[in-house]
C-alpha cells in the first residue's frame, strides 16, 4: 500500500479525505491513531516533517483548549511524545504518508489534487 491516511474514524475531515481518495481511485489504508497508537519515533518524524511539534498539533481543538496550562508548553521531545501518547487526538488530521504523497497534514480538495495529481 503506497498511501496511508492516519486520523480518527469519527473525524469529519478524515471521512472527507477518505472519500476523496476512494473517488479518485487512490489506493490507501486508513489507520485510526487513537486505536493504533503510533510509536514515539513516528510522532517525532511527523513533527520534523510538519515543521515542529507546534505545527503538528491542532491548537484550536477542544482537547487542546481543555488541557491544563502546564501541559500546553512541553519543554522537550520526550514531553511532547508523552502528551501525544496520552492525547493522540491532538495531532492535526488527517496525516497522509506515502510514496507519492510524501507527508502532508489536513485535507482540502485542491490540496489533494496537487498532492496526488488527480482531477487536474
MOFEN-V225874 format. One record per helix or strand of 2 or more residues. SS is the DSSP state (H for helix, E for strand). FROM is the first residue (numbers start at 1). TO is the last residue. If there is no record, write none. Layout:
ss=SS from=FROM to=TO
ss=SS from=FROM to=TO
//
This chain:
ss=E from=3 to=7
ss=H from=12 to=23
ss=E from=29 to=32
ss=H from=40 to=50
ss=H from=53 to=56
ss=H from=62 to=66
ss=H from=69 to=71
ss=H from=77 to=86
ss=H from=88 to=90
ss=E from=95 to=98
ss=E from=102 to=105
ss=H from=109 to=116
//
